[in-house]
Amino acid sequence: MKIELYIAQLLYRYQCVTVPGFGAFLTEIQSAQLLENTHSFFPPKKVISFNTHIKNNDGLLANHIAQAEKTSYDYAVSAIEYEVLNWKKTLQENRSFSIKNIGVLTLTAENNILFTPNEQTNYLAQSFGLTSFVSPAVKREAALPKPELTFEKSTFVSAAASVVIEEEKPVFNFIPETRERSPYLKYAVVFVIGLAIAGSIGYPMYQNQIASETVLVETAVQKQVQHKIQEATFFIQTPIPAVTLSLKSEKEVETKMPYHIMAGAFRSEANAQKRYNQLIAKGFKARVLGINKNGLYPVLYGSYATFAEAEKEKDSITETDNPEAWILIQSL
């Protein structure tokens, strides 16, 4: 089970998502930014960090997986443990591990985990539909030039004194200035309006997409489970005598050893007994369970008390005997 999808879904809603036994992803809201030297604008976003010291199971991730997969809480916890084992193994082998849409984990020389977040995904739901953009510089218009003053001479003649008086009147000559409007202004207005429309329409579409993806995941899981249950029926000529099993001892084993490696499930009890005899002959501690709710008789390679023991034995069985072997987790 890939748990990256469920971690990403929770990062939209919570500030801390803990992966039990591994670490916690923390989010912090960062305000919108403006880089004046490049005229770049960035919307508000959630910045993701990783803390290796927070490892306790707070139940958030396991409960979310159990509800999404429609399974038990214990099964979800086991699935997380299995995924964490794979993460640690990949880190030790490759020294680096990428978690889709979240970031990259790198193992340093001191065996410390260094986390580099994915800058392409914004987990702040309020910023959905908003992207960074570059705006051209705004040109400031210069102040209007002062009008030029010229003087026009006027001549007055006084009849009494016969004196000619010349008077200068100021004449204001305004030089019209042609203003150039920035061709980018109208594009900027259209861009802002487009962002507002995209945000109002895109967010509901995003919610519908998340719901559709969740339904697809649930359907795929159900198909896989049904595929594992349906096994080919063995046709035999000679009937095999039935074996009486002790129900009391089986219940005790199932309680103490809830992790079973499945060899198959058969509609015919005789076919189940034949498969059981084959496994016993190969040296496995095989068992046949009672008929289940689907009318099948499950046949087991063996049962184990811990998931780690069952996983180790399953890897050996898939390499040497049956590549289709899988682990069944019995609810306590």
Secondary structure, DSSP 8 states (H G I E B T S, - for coil): ---HHHHHHHHTT-SEEEETTTEEEEEEEE--EEETTTTEEE--EEEEEEETT--S--SHHHHHHHHHHT--HHHHHHHHHHHHHHHHHHHHHHSEEEETTTEEEEE-TTS-EEEEE-TT----GGGTT---EE-------------EEEEEEEEEE-TTT--EEEEEEEEEE---------THHHHHHHHHHHHHHHHHHHHHHHHHHHHHHHHHHHHHHHHHHHHHH-------SS--------HHHHHHHHHH--EEEEEEEESSHHHHHHHHHHHHHTT---EE----TTS-EEEEEEEESSHHHHHHHHHHHHHHT-TT-EEEE---
